[in-house]
Amino acid sequence: MKLLKKQSIPNYLTFFRMILVPVYITLYCMQHYRLSGAVFLLAGITDVVDGYIARRNNWVTDIGKLLDPLADKLMCISAVTCLTWVGERDPHLPFWIFIIIVVKELLQISGAALILGEKKIYVHSRWYGKVSTVILYIVILSVTFCEDIKAAFGEQLLTQNIIDIMCAVSVAIMIFTFISYAFDYRSASKMDSDPIKIQELDEKLDEKKEAELDRKIDERIDEKLQSINKNQK
């Protein structure tokens, strides 16, 4: 029971991130920008922590594979929507990045759902996708805390042009990532999911494991026999 509870820790953190989405939206709409930024940052830290815990302890579950990226996408879409449409911030996120991100995320969610439903395969994120996400997170936090950044480092450090450039870099990596995922979907869609062939592959794998086990047993027997012969001499 304790082990089951420990294995569920990453899932609990994922559910917590999903709860933070409406909290973030509410705070931002009430113009509590610093608090909304803190909530967004907390969601990002929680994402890193639960991923690290799951991989380190091998607590990766099917529900976690499904909900973890969904929670990230919901928080990202919510933040981009708020920073594009709600309030008059200077700088702000440009309209074009809102369109690109929303379309890209919806297409990825649809593609991942199709692969999962048809082939029972989970699409994993790539390192360049994570780089794009990190850059986007930096942009979102920069716009959220723009007043504090300007007050601390001057008006010229965070202008609309700088935000636009950072958005362009993030989108460029996003497009590359999306194309890569599209090829992954195409490859997965061509995979033969015939249960008979899958069973044959499983049987061959079991035979290979049995052969490897027999070989190790034979080696141990030979070692024992050699040791007995040496003792007798």
C-alpha positions, 0 to 999 in steps of 0.5 A: 500500500505504501509503495502504491502511494509513493508511485502515485506522487507524480500523478498527484503533482500532475493533478495539482498542476491542473488545479492551478490552471483556473487559479492562474486565470482567476488571479490574472483576470483580477489583475494580481499579476505577481500572484498569477506569475508565482502560480505559473512558476509553481506549475513549471517547478512542479512539472520538473519535480514530478518528472524527475521523481517519476524517472528516478524511481521508475514510477511512470504510469499510463495515466501520468503519460496522458495527463502530464503533457495535458496539464502543461498544455492547458497551463501554457494555453491559458497563460498565452491567452491571458497575456494576449487578450486580457488587460493592457500590458506593455510589453505583451504577447503578439497575436500571431504567437497566440494563434500558432501556439493554440493551433499547434497544441490542439493538433498535437493533442489530437494526434497524440490521442489518435496514436494512443487510441489506435496503436496504444502508443504514447508520444514522448516529448523530445529535448528540442520540444523542451527547449522551446517550452523553456523559452516560452516560459521565460517569455511568459514570465518576462511579460508577467513580471515586466513592471518589476523587471523594468523597475529593476533594470530599466525600460530598455531591457524589456521592450516589445521588440525583444519579446517579439524576437524571443517569441519568434525563436520559440515558435521556430523551435515549435514548428521544428518540433511539430514537424518531428512529431508529425513524422512520429505520428506517420511512422506510428500509424504505419505500425502493424498492430495485429495482435497475432503478430504481436503475440509472435513477437512476444513469444520470440522474446520469451524464447530469447530470454529463456535461451539467455538464462540457459546459457548463464546456467550452463556457465555456472555449472561449468564454473562449479565443475572446474572448481571441483576438479581443481579441489580434487587435484 
